């Protein structure tokens, strides 16, 4: 067998993994949007079968042998193939670093914890979750140690690498520091400024069916290809699928259309990235997104930088009025913009404005590191959470469900994930600055309803590269430098304190 | 390895096949109900992967070895296990009789023919399909020969056996003869009688949303467990799923609510059977339905014998009026009953009344046998179809799309399938007679909205046995004899010429 033959065989294996994953996407979408409540048992078994199946391809000895062979003469491969081989190896290392018993222990611990998390939320009592979260953390620590040994890095860096390849604790700590030292007094200044303005008109109630209709209209305007995707409703907004069939959801609140609308924009940002990835590599690891920080940057970019801009509001205010059949000062483009840019000391990350959002995330990342290292005991989490909320946001929850129980990430074993939200918004602001540098007319075009210049730039800068470059290389190519939080701070100052 | 150990290992393998099939069900449901139009490419690949995967378990040498071992001391197994082993072997024989190249040829030929069938329907021209249908028939013939050799029966009997285990050409020809010699003059007599009556009030238009609402209400009354199932809309009504998650659909026509309503009853009949199968055997071959003739009998039973009865119409007329907000003579129970029992010389099987329905099916079965044996050339099918329509139903289509192109069965390679519809209605009438013999009060209970006696009887007689008995044994146990078309003829005479 020639080395290139080995590479071809690997492509075939990863094509199969891609197909298995695409089925899993659909099953998860259905589980959240369509599935009858009593069918969760068989759904869990179906998902577990697909997971086991693709894991067994990834973890098979033969895949390792093929990787070794293909790498011995990687020189005969072209640039994309080499990058693909690198990504295959990366996935292989992550999957093979962990012994089988730990895979099972992780599955058991997170299934248990997820179940108790739901109960804990219902009962507004973290103590229902605490012992199960302890087990998850123990397993996650072990997982981090194994993967860290394989990658030659610390256990926590190994977790970061899974979701945001190449990212280190040092990187994120630097960004934390830059933002957490600046944002609190920026927020104070913004709040003072906003309270001095005339009061914002609150949005009046709008039937959910009309909100969905608006969502579909704005997605259409943005270029969402409805022949390969859908918009539906679920408890939490999400995006599932591959470029050949992407399903996004939002949640809709009769009394607050903006939540659902921003959810649609956020998820459309995710979806447009997935659609924009190069078709020729759709079934291969190199054809996927470059990690969750970049993915999140695309969602936050469309929701925050574009969706909460004056230009966008000027474009869509008439569409909103037409779709809702509303009129009056509350529905003016100016008032809608003010609604979308209200800064608030609020409790829930998912509802946070773009200025306080990073602090919500930093709080989680810091607590997560402390839980992981053992500095913070699980049972003290609610107290630590509330203390940090008071410190960073200036407000603390009455109960746990709007406090340390509000996200499912930790019970599900997602440690090292929250930082992708933070890097996501930092990257989004940096991309926004580069976009305007490269195309000064882009916001005026958006105001006219022409989104082609925006998506052409995103395509050239981000989408078309998929996972070919490292995140650092990708950002340098698009913006001239690696992730730099100064752009976010400058963006906030310009938008909230100068304009 | 002990023989019982071999049996246990087989159960494990078939549990995996069950899970893979259950994923396929969901993907097919989604494909018809939810999927964006442009996503059919990846969906076909996903389904093919699942099919290949479960086929490879069934066709693996190891499964054959385990079957041999388990059979050497089947005496140590209990009755259900023995029946399960018999069913496993049956599936194994069908799957292993065919060489790999033929599996692929079947897949290619039917995929091509299906595509051209859709075009042919659009263009109302059978010639678009003809050459592709010829290829399908050639492959199906070869398949029949291989399976026939393995089962020790004729090639066509081998095809019948796949969908209705144990059924032979001799069986169905006998039933054809009994029905096709009686029905045409029965139909003439019924039409004469109906034309002498006062005219039926046609149904007025009803919004589709209300029709769906009615569908859900009547399903609820029948006991459909909505926490494990759904009702949706699709081009053709169908049922997909396992007892843990069943999705049924109907099609809804604003101008003819009865079509959608009867579709709901038909599919609910399928679903109630699937739900009623014994839970302990849910993942095993013996826990499935006893072939498609029995399955179809359950659907036709609920749609025809129950749904198109005076008692049922008396029960649901007030529900219909309430749900639709309608009133007047057209919506009286009496007029609705007459609407549901109108006999018509019509062109389309799916819209046929219960009296002409068997002739629509017999026509297909006869033509199919002639196509299969080569007596009828494919290019002469439209003419042969129209001739037989005139002979049996007394009306012939203007074009092919309402003629020999109206079903997708043949392009998809489903030969030996149509007869299950015929046996289904014969069995349904026979069960209806036995039900009334065992429980003379059952229709009065239905009129009162009490469906428990009906479903208790079906559960005891059919559902609880799954595939443990042969079809013949199952029918003898429930009714005292094997399938007998005299019950259907007596049912028609009593309902349409006497009552």
Interface residues (C-beta under 8 A of the other chain):
Chain A: X16 X19 X20 X22 X23 X26 X27 X30 X34 X35 X36 X37 X38 X39 X41 X42 X43 X45 X46 X49 X50 X53 X225 X226 X227 X228 X229 X230 X242 X244 X245
Chain B: X16 X19 X20 X22 X23 X26 X27 X30 X34 X35 X36 X37 X38 X39 X41 X42 X43 X45 X46 X49 X50 X53 X225 X226 X227 X228 X229 X230 X242 X244 X245
